[in-house]
Amino acid sequence: MIDFKKIKGFLLDLDGVLYVIDKPIEGAQNSLKKLKDRFLVRFITNTTTKPRKVVYQKLVQMGFDVEEEEIFSALEATKQFLKEKDAGAFLILTDVALEDMKDIKKQPVDYVVIGDARDNFTYENMNKAFRYLIEGAELIAAAKNKYFRDKDGKLSLDCGAFIVGLEFATGKKAKLIGKPNREFFLMAVRSMGLKPEEVAVVGDDIESDVKGGMDAGLKGILVKTGKYTPEDLKKGIKPDLIVEDINHLVNIIENQT
């Protein structure tokens, strides 16, 4: 059990915690408001299919109390990394994400960037990436998730398999920008002016969210919504707390504090 009297902030994953695909979890808007009344809150997402402003607009339309600058996305972090390096990149992303990255240089290709590109994971694009990598470019994984909960309610393949394929073919190891990269969590923690041990991460992915956060020194809370399956509990990872959903979490906090 977590002593919530020692917790000052929360990092919340989005899809799977506040909503599932396009449907808010019942009661989640009110539970988020209760959390924000008592704690500092940031939102972390490995979503690379759309830019941060689109994620923000979606949350607002769903009725969530969110500010755009509270959202830390893997896509936004990747863009910042490339700009700081003044680097050129070959990008395999969705068309919407590519539009958001249009000010990133295309040449010379210093990096190959992979996100969840959906229909843009073509042989032509993957082979171009392969050739750039063997010619000297480095590989960036904006995120490296295994799968996600799709619109039909089933799990679908995420970008991790494509990244591993390029690693296998080229012998190069991808630099991970999003979760479970320790620095990604700490960047969000620093924005609140808190220490890792004062923050808990809430997610539906036991590896990227919970273990990633715990490895960075945060408390890890797993929700049984979103992509969660009972098989997750057989992976040798022990969250600090497992709850049914974000509403259950808020109830525990209110009863404890």
C-alpha positions in Angstrom: 0.0 0.0 0.0 1.2 3.6 -0.7 1.2 6.2 2.0 -0.7 8.9 0.1 0.2 11.4 2.9 3.7 11.5 1.4 2.5 11.8 -2.2 2.4 15.4 -3.6 1.9 14.7 -7.3 0.7 12.2 -9.9 1.7 11.3 -13.4 -1.4 10.0 -15.3 -1.3 8.0 -18.5 -4.1 8.9 -20.7 -5.6 6.2 -22.9 -6.5 3.4 -20.6 -6.6 5.6 -17.5 -8.9 8.5 -18.3 -10.5 7.1 -21.4 -10.4 4.0 -23.5 -9.9 4.8 -27.2 -12.6 7.6 -27.6 -14.8 6.9 -24.6 -14.1 8.5 -21.2 -14.1 6.0 -18.3 -17.3 6.7 -16.4 -16.7 9.1 -13.5 -13.1 9.8 -14.6 -13.7 13.6 -15.2 -14.8 14.0 -11.6 -12.0 11.8 -10.2 -9.5 13.9 -12.1 -10.9 17.1 -10.6 -10.6 15.6 -7.1 -7.0 14.7 -7.7 -6.1 18.1 -9.1 -7.8 19.8 -6.1 -5.3 18.1 -3.8 -2.2 17.2 -5.9 -0.1 18.4 -8.7 -0.9 16.4 -11.8 0.9 15.9 -15.2 -0.3 13.7 -18.1 2.2 11.4 -19.8 1.5 9.6 -23.1 3.4 7.5 -25.6 0.8 8.4 -28.2 2.8 9.2 -31.4 -0.1 9.1 -33.9 -1.1 12.7 -33.1 0.5 16.0 -31.8 0.1 17.3 -28.3 -2.4 20.0 -29.3 -4.7 17.3 -30.8 -4.4 15.2 -27.6 -5.3 18.3 -25.5 -8.3 19.2 -27.7 -9.6 15.6 -27.4 -9.3 15.7 -23.6 -11.1 19.0 -23.4 -13.9 17.7 -25.6 -14.3 14.8 -23.3 -14.8 17.1 -20.4 -11.4 16.8 -18.6 -9.8 19.6 -16.7 -6.5 19.8 -18.5 -4.0 22.4 -19.6 -1.9 21.8 -22.7 1.4 22.4 -21.0 0.5 19.7 -18.4 0.7 17.1 -21.2 4.1 15.3 -21.8 4.0 13.3 -25.0 6.6 11.1 -26.6 6.1 12.9 -29.9 6.6 16.3 -28.5 9.8 15.1 -26.6 11.1 13.6 -29.8 10.6 16.9 -31.7 12.4 18.8 -28.9 15.3 16.4 -29.0 15.7 16.8 -32.8 15.5 20.6 -32.6 18.1 20.8 -29.8 20.4 18.7 -32.0 19.5 20.7 -35.1 19.4 17.3 -36.7 17.8 16.0 -39.9 15.6 13.0 -39.7 13.7 10.4 -41.8 10.4 10.1 -40.0 8.0 7.1 -40.1 4.9 8.5 -38.4 1.2 9.0 -39.2 0.3 11.8 -41.7 -1.0 13.9 -38.8 2.2 13.5 -36.8 4.3 14.2 -39.9 2.4 17.5 -40.3 3.4 18.5 -36.8 7.0 17.6 -37.5 7.2 19.5 -40.8 9.8 22.0 -39.4 12.3 19.2 -38.7 15.0 19.1 -41.3 14.9 16.3 -43.8 18.6 16.3 -44.8 21.1 15.2 -43.9 19.5 12.2 -42.3 21.2 12.1 -38.8 18.3 10.0 -37.3 15.6 7.6 -38.3 12.6 8.2 -36.1 9.9 5.6 -35.6 6.5 6.1 -33.9 3.2 4.4 -34.3 2.8 5.0 -38.0 -0.1 2.7 -38.7 -0.6 2.5 -42.5 2.7 4.2 -43.1 4.6 1.1 -42.0 5.2 0.1 -45.6 8.0 -1.9 -47.0 9.2 1.1 -48.9 9.4 3.2 -45.7 11.0 0.5 -43.7 13.6 -0.2 -46.4 14.5 3.5 -46.6 14.9 3.5 -42.9 17.1 0.4 -43.1 19.3 2.0 -45.7 19.8 5.3 -43.8 20.7 3.3 -40.7 23.4 1.2 -42.4 24.7 4.3 -44.0 25.3 5.9 -40.6 22.1 7.4 -39.2 21.0 6.6 -35.7 17.7 5.0 -34.7 15.2 6.8 -32.4 12.1 5.1 -31.0 9.7 7.9 -30.1 7.9 5.1 -28.2 8.4 1.3 -28.1 5.1 -0.1 -27.0 4.2 -3.7 -27.8 0.5 -3.2 -28.4 -2.6 -1.0 -27.7 -6.3 -1.5 -27.2 -7.9 -0.8 -30.7 -11.3 0.5 -31.7 -12.7 -3.0 -32.0 -11.8 -3.7 -28.4 -9.0 -6.1 -29.3 -5.2 -5.6 -28.9 -3.3 -4.4 -31.9 0.3 -4.3 -32.8 2.2 -1.1 -31.8 5.5 0.3 -33.2 7.8 -1.7 -30.9 7.9 -4.7 -33.3 9.0 -2.6 -36.2 11.7 -0.9 -34.1 13.0 -4.3 -33.0 13.0 -5.5 -36.6 15.3 -2.6 -37.6 17.5 -3.2 -34.6 17.8 -6.8 -35.7 18.6 -6.0 -39.3 21.1 -3.2 -38.6 22.7 -4.2 -35.3 21.9 -0.8 -34.0 20.1 -0.1 -30.7 17.3 2.5 -30.7 17.4 5.5 -28.5 14.1 5.5 -26.6 12.5 9.0 -26.0 9.1 8.1 -24.4 8.1 5.7 -21.7 9.7 3.7 -20.1 12.7 6.0 -20.6 13.7 7.2 -17.1 14.4 10.7 -18.2 10.9 11.0 -19.7 9.3 10.4 -16.3 11.8 12.7 -14.5 11.1 15.5 -17.0 7.5 15.5 -16.0 8.4 15.2 -12.3 10.8 18.2 -12.5 8.0 20.3 -14.1 6.1 20.0 -10.8 9.1 20.9 -8.7 8.9 17.6 -6.9 11.2 14.6 -6.1 10.5 11.2 -7.6 9.6 9.7 -4.3 6.9 12.3 -3.9 5.1 11.3 -7.1 3.0 8.3 -8.2 2.5 7.2 -11.8 -0.9 5.7 -12.8 -1.0 3.5 -15.9 -2.6 0.5 -17.7 0.7 -0.7 -19.1 2.6 -2.7 -16.4 5.8 -2.4 -18.3 6.0 1.1 -19.9 4.0 2.9 -17.2 4.3 1.1 -13.9 7.8 -0.5 -14.1 9.1 2.5 -16.1 8.0 4.9 -13.3 9.1 2.7 -10.5 12.6 2.4 -12.1 12.7 6.2 -12.1 11.9 6.2 -8.3 8.2 6.9 -8.4 5.4 4.8 -6.9 3.7 2.6 -9.5 -0.1 2.2 -9.7 -1.7 -0.2 -12.2 -5.3 0.2 -13.3 -7.3 -2.7 -14.6 -8.7 -0.6 -17.5 -7.4 0.0 -21.0 -4.9 -2.6 -22.2 -4.6 -4.3 -18.9 -5.0 -8.1 -19.0 -4.7 -10.6 -16.1 -1.5 -12.0 -17.8 0.2 -8.7 -16.9 0.5 -9.9 -13.3 2.5 -12.9 -14.4 5.4 -10.8 -15.8 7.3 -10.6 -12.5 6.5 -6.9 -12.0 5.0 -5.9 -8.6 3.1 -2.6 -8.7 2.9 -0.6 -5.4 -0.8 -0.6 -5.8 -3.4 -2.3 -8.2 -6.8 -0.6 -8.6 -9.9 -1.3 -10.7 -9.8 2.2 -12.2 -9.0 5.8 -11.4 -12.3 6.2 -9.5 -11.2 3.4 -7.2 -7.8 5.1 -6.7 -9.4 8.4 -5.6 -11.7 6.5 -3.2 -8.6 4.9 -1.6 -6.9 8.3 -1.3 -9.9 9.9 0.3 -10.3 7.1 2.8 -6.6 7.2 3.7 -6.0 11.0 4.0 
